[in-house]
């Protein structure tokens, strides 16, 4: 009996220990009080700024009075810091895209602490504006508060070797405009590297999710200097793939400014991101302390480093280890390590094959079974992930993901045990030691192929495969030289890479589950998350099938795993998908076009109008506009003076359409010109002139006169769309009628058709 219980008990204890170690690495440190020295970072002092910006001022949309109040607060605080130099940048600029141009107006607040070298500077950047959806405590009042406190600490410290510039930029939420405007400021020429502070959720430890380009020296500096390192190049690979529906000022500095820097952000509790729930109370003081301590340490390291590399150097491979330290190295060094490990693993596999007398057929069988060890857990988890969509009850895990994650993980474990049984059946004529040896050789071939492919493709995230290949190498050593303890050696070899796989998986689940509530999904997300949740089990699979050859009681353990999976899946399917703390996101637009008026509802999870989602609409029968948008009738608001005046001028030189946009409640105007009915346009603002030929012209927080050169005598009409965060009675009624589990993002949209003849 002990021979049956002991291996499973050891596995359970190991899994519990790994889970405890990963959670300990996520634990927040105690915040420092306001009484600590001014040269240290105090979360208590930073929280005072957070309470004013997100608590007293609240929503800070570009162009609003609240936005101006936030800017005034920043100016007052900077002026009160001895040694800090204040500058305010009122800027207009233009950003161009495919057949579209955006003309913007922003107010950036800058501070500078001069170093011994004034021609070189480190930039600390964040943004103080918000979306229309809430007070923006996480995004980005917390980074602003952190930057203010770091500014005070730098100014109170001995003079650094190079200057430090703090940029509190405007217009980030509407298109990264503040960062774009800063690149035109004289101080931008001094910047050699930067830190961008962001938030995709107000909780947890901030994560390093982008760095570079030519980032090896930056990653190494972060690994050695940041007191609370967290992050992985895997996050950067995913972010750069476009899988995450978000963008930051990092891209502007990197792509348009040619700068190298670090992008790190809060990201946990992303259910609150861009909702009314993003309040100061949701931000833990420990999260503020971690972000501030890391930012201050990096600013000091970069500002005092004798030289900052100017040339683009090797990209980095970096990853945190249980929240305690970070490993970082140039990708060139990582490539050498990978190649050496592949050669060592293949050589050791050859030794094992000779010593254990493993023939070619058993090597092939071992390789195929190793693939099954990875594929079966993944396949079972994904199959369970399709169960809810097949029953028409997808996305049920959103507010309470624990049952679903348990179901997918338990199902993956059941699949792994099935793979172990399959291996025993295929290798039934081999001794236990020979079966384990064949499976370990197969695992070495599989992981070596993955490492070679990942290295050849230049994927920094191959680091996790390298850890598993190292574990296989250790297990092969045990099989070759201590065969009686080979099972124990394999078990011990599994622990370290499994802990890293669990850590990365928890990080991505914490990010992607809330993100799924704001993705325009084209397929059910259940199987995608199921695959993600099964990664630790799938990666341990090739080694675990070898270990399972010496373990009895697999049928009983598999039955328990599948029982847990089905029970947890049932709980996940029947639960309601939303809660007051983790609500359904609903973008509400009161759209007004001539005499027509309606409320447009955009449901970001793309579940459609099914029970219980129909409750959102009350007694109104919604009309489907497209896959994610529904409409209900609404009373038009009181007629107002037009925000745009139009006129068509005719002269010997031709015909022109003039559109004059004056001050008003709108923060964004979009002009769509008639196709083929114009040749060019010129926009005149108070102090700038912009010209172009794009068909779509967007004005953000800037009044202008738009002069359009028309062609032909009948050129159709121009469409002007105005967006405002001012509410209407009809919109207020809808917002008040929403259930507690729905979070609204309401705006008013007016469409004006302007004839061109």
Beta strands, then each sheet from edge to edge (+ up, - down):
strand 1: 85-97
strand 2: 100-113
strand 3: 117-127
strand 4: 162-169
strand 5: 191-199
strand 6: 207-212
strand 7: 260-266
strand 8: 316-321
strand 9: 325-330
strand 10: 584-593
strand 11: 596-603
strand 12: 623-624
strand 13: 629-633
strand 14: 644-651
strand 15: 654-661
strand 16: 666-672
strand 17: 678-684
strand 18: 689-692
strand 19: 696-700
strand 20: 704-710
strand 21: 717-724
strand 22: 742-755
sheet 1: 1+ 2- 4+ 3+ 5+ 7+ 6-
sheet 2: 1+ 2- 19- 16+ 21- 22+ 10+ 11- 13+ 12-
sheet 3: 8+ 9-
sheet 4: 14+ 15- 20+ 17- 18+
end
